[in-house]
Amino acid sequence: MLKADNKIVEKMIQTNEDFKALFENHINMEQDLEALYSLKYFPPEVEAKIKDIKKLKLRGKDKMELILSKFKSENNL
């Protein structure tokens, strides 16, 4: 999922509320996508919903990567 060490991600979840919220939201969107993918037929509105969730999920992932990058540079990791 993220291009970071799991220990760093766990530390960020425990210490950074913004990162924690983004991470939890990312997990929730992944679950939503799995539920939508389980449908046998995708009407146009479901396809649009899948597309929107993917966009939001990617934006959240980008924000998490930015927070991780900043943390790593500040802590010389």
C-alpha positions in Angstrom: 0.0 0.0 0.0 2.4 2.7 1.2 6.1 2.9 0.2 7.3 2.8 3.8 8.4 0.5 6.5 5.5 -0.9 8.5 7.1 0.2 11.7 7.2 3.8 10.5 3.6 3.6 9.4 2.5 2.2 12.8 4.4 5.0 14.6 2.7 7.6 12.4 -0.7 6.1 13.2 0.0 6.3 16.9 1.6 9.8 16.9 0.0 11.8 14.0 -3.8 12.3 14.1 -3.9 13.5 10.4 -2.0 10.4 9.2 -4.2 8.2 11.4 -7.4 9.7 9.9 -6.1 9.4 6.3 -5.0 5.8 7.0 -8.4 4.8 8.5 -10.2 6.5 5.6 -8.0 4.7 3.1 -8.9 1.3 4.7 -12.6 2.2 4.7 -12.5 3.1 1.0 -10.7 -0.1 0.2 -13.6 -2.0 2.0 -16.2 0.0 0.0 -14.4 -0.9 -3.2 -14.3 -4.6 -2.3 -18.1 -4.5 -1.6 -18.8 -2.8 -4.9 -16.5 -5.2 -6.8 -18.5 -8.1 -5.4 -21.6 -7.0 -7.4 -22.2 -9.1 -10.4 -23.4 -6.1 -12.5 -22.0 -2.6 -12.4 -24.7 -0.1 -13.4 -23.3 3.3 -14.6 -23.8 4.9 -11.2 -21.8 2.1 -9.5 -19.0 2.5 -12.0 -19.0 6.3 -11.3 -18.9 5.6 -7.6 -16.0 3.2 -8.0 -14.1 5.8 -10.0 -14.8 8.5 -7.4 -13.6 6.3 -4.5 -10.4 5.4 -6.4 -9.7 9.1 -7.0 -10.3 9.9 -3.3 -8.3 6.9 -2.2 -5.3 8.0 -4.4 -5.4 11.6 -3.0 -5.4 10.3 0.5 -2.5 8.0 -0.3 -0.6 10.9 -1.8 -1.2 12.9 1.4 0.0 10.0 3.6 3.1 9.6 1.4 3.8 13.3 1.8 3.5 13.1 5.6 5.8 10.1 5.7 8.3 11.8 3.5 8.4 14.8 5.7 8.7 12.7 8.8 11.6 10.7 7.3 13.5 13.8 6.3 13.0 15.4 9.7 14.2 12.3 11.4 17.0 11.4 9.0 15.4 8.0 8.1 
